[in-house]
Amino acid sequence: MLVYLGRRSLLAIPTLFGVALIVFLLMRSVPGDVVTNLVGLQGNIKQERMAELRRLFGLDLPIHVQFGQWFSAAIQGLLG
């Protein structure tokens, strides 16, 4: 019984990682990004300021780095 519980616990790790990856990719598939949503449809902010905000939020990083940062924060409970 203990072996069974240990095996099931170890299988839960890749399953949770896969679910986290799917959630991250679904969030990234939404049109636009955080900066575009903050600015809204008016678009009255200069492109330089938008680029600065994207850098601040880490949206200029490669997607695998963004996932690593997001996953690390999610493990720590920082989901906001």
C-alpha positions in Angstrom: 0.0 0.0 0.0 2.8 2.4 0.8 4.5 1.7 -2.5 1.2 2.4 -4.3 0.8 5.7 -2.5 4.4 6.7 -3.2 4.1 5.8 -6.9 0.8 7.8 -7.2 2.4 10.8 -5.5 5.3 10.7 -7.9 3.0 10.6 -10.9 1.2 13.7 -9.6 4.2 15.8 -10.1 4.4 15.7 -13.9 0.6 15.9 -14.0 0.6 19.1 -12.1 3.4 20.5 -14.2 1.4 19.6 -17.3 -1.7 21.3 -16.0 0.3 24.4 -15.1 1.8 24.5 -18.6 -1.6 24.3 -20.2 -3.0 27.1 -18.0 0.0 29.3 -18.8 -0.4 28.7 -22.5 -4.1 29.3 -22.4 -3.5 32.6 -20.6 -1.0 33.6 -23.3 -3.4 32.7 -26.1 -5.8 35.5 -25.2 -5.5 38.3 -27.7 -3.4 41.2 -26.5 -1.3 41.4 -23.4 -1.5 43.0 -20.0 -0.2 46.3 -21.2 -2.7 46.4 -24.1 -5.5 45.7 -21.6 -4.2 48.3 -19.2 -4.0 51.0 -21.9 -7.5 50.0 -23.3 -8.8 51.0 -26.6 -7.9 54.7 -26.4 -4.2 54.0 -27.1 -3.2 57.4 -25.8 0.1 56.1 -24.3 3.3 56.4 -26.3 4.9 53.3 -27.7 8.0 54.0 -25.6 6.0 53.9 -22.4 4.2 50.7 -23.5 7.6 49.1 -24.2 8.8 50.1 -20.7 5.7 48.6 -19.2 6.2 45.3 -21.1 9.8 45.2 -19.8 8.5 45.9 -16.3 6.1 43.0 -16.5 8.7 40.7 -18.2 6.7 40.4 -21.4 9.9 41.1 -23.4 11.5 37.9 -22.2 11.3 34.6 -24.1 8.2 32.5 -23.4 10.1 29.7 -21.6 11.6 32.3 -19.2 8.2 33.8 -18.6 6.8 30.3 -17.8 9.7 29.7 -15.4 9.0 32.9 -13.5 5.2 32.3 -13.5 5.6 28.7 -12.4 8.0 29.8 -9.6 5.6 32.4 -8.4 2.7 30.0 -8.6 4.5 27.5 -6.4 5.1 30.2 -3.9 1.4 31.1 -3.9 1.8 34.4 -5.7 -1.0 34.1 -8.2 -1.9 37.8 -8.6 
